[in-house]
Amino acid sequence: MVRKSLIIMVFCTLPGVTFALGLGKIELNSALNQPFDARVELLSASAEEIQSLNVGLADAEAFQRARIDRLFILSGLRFKVEEVEDGADYISITSQEPIREPFLNFLIEADWSRGRLLREYTV
């Protein structure tokens, strides 16, 4: 009985202890016919996760599974993890060429030492 209670207590406390990296909302800082400039806030990211984080456009297979068209223009997007001392760390998403599509729908893939995350964004 005591062992069962102990196991239940351990499992009840685990969700409160475990924090996972997440991707927040996208903030677009450019307009149509300008080079793309956006940022995505990193949520609950530890220093270890930031150090091992690789972010980019998801592969063609992930787009296909999500039933999203992987437009050629998306291959021009560049992803960079930006660490901020006073504020939230974020992912910078930029392009050198102007974006002429009024809507972009894409998947970001984040890989780090403890996991992998895919998230869809529309701008």
PEHU-V499517 format. One record per residue. N is the residue number from 1. PHI is phi as a letter, one per 30 degrees, with the letter a starting at -180 (none if undefined). Layout:
N|PHI + N|PHI
//
This chain:
1|none + 2|d + 3|d + 4|d + 5|d + 6|d + 7|d + 8|d + 9|d + 10|d + 11|d + 12|d + 13|d + 14|e + 15|e + 16|d + 17|c + 18|d + 19|c + 20|c + 21|d + 22|b + 23|c + 24|d + 25|d + 26|c + 27|c + 28|d + 29|c + 30|b + 31|c + 32|e + 33|i + 34|b + 35|e + 36|d + 37|b + 38|b + 39|b + 40|b + 41|d + 42|d + 43|c + 44|h + 45|c + 46|d + 47|e + 48|d + 49|d + 50|d + 51|d + 52|c + 53|d + 54|b + 55|b + 56|a + 57|d + 58|d + 59|d + 60|e + 61|d + 62|d + 63|d + 64|d + 65|d + 66|d + 67|h + 68|c + 69|d + 70|c + 71|d + 72|e + 73|e + 74|d + 75|d + 76|d + 77|d + 78|c + 79|c + 80|b + 81|d + 82|c + 83|c + 84|b + 85|d + 86|c + 87|k + 88|d + 89|d + 90|a + 91|c + 92|c + 93|b + 94|b + 95|b + 96|d + 97|c + 98|d + 99|c + 100|c + 101|d + 102|d + 103|b + 104|b + 105|b + 106|b + 107|c + 108|c + 109|c + 110|c + 111|c + 112|b + 113|e + 114|c + 115|l + 116|b + 117|b + 118|c + 119|b + 120|c + 121|b + 122|b + 123|b
//
